Amino acid sequence: MPEQDEFARRKSHLIAVVEQELPDFARMCRDDGADIVLMHQDAFAASLHEDEYNLLGMAIKFAGMHDKHVQIIPGNREPIAV
């Protein structure tokens, strides 16, 4: 049971962080009307800080918990393949 308790604690922590730091993103993930969440590549880690990378990973995991696909769109000057 301790492993289950630890997993539940980590899951609760992830949810709390995403809800606090990314409330709009959390709302989009809970929206039943969309299967894909779009993100601009500079929405996270624009200044290349490690904690931003961690938050990006948490956001992707949170989206997956809500059955959402995450699509990263490139910077303004980069081409988008169609």
HUMONOR-V744448 format. One record per pair of residues at least 4 apart in sequence whose C-alpha atoms are under 8 Angstrom apart, sorted by the first residue. I is the first residue (numbers start at 1). J is the second residue. Records with the same first field share a line. If there is no record, write none. Layout:
I->J  J
//
This chain:
1->5
2->6
3->7
4->8
5->9
6->10
7->11
8->12
9->13
10->14
11->15
12->16
13->17
14->18  58  62
15->19  62
16->20
17->21  22
18->22  23  25  26  55  58  59  62
19->23  26
22->26
23->27
24->28
25->29  59
26->30  62  63
27->31
28->37
29->37  62  63  66  68
30->66
34->68
35->67  68  69
36->68  69  70  71
37->63  68  69  70  71
38->70  71  72  73
39->43  70  71  72  73
40->72  73  74  75
41->46  72  73  74  75
42->46  75
44->52  53  55  56
45->49  50  52  53  56
48->52  53
49->53
50->54
51->55
52->56
53->57
54->58
55->59
56->60
57->61
58->62
59->63
60->64  70
61->65
62->66
63->67  68  69  70
64->68  69
73->80
74->78  79  80
//
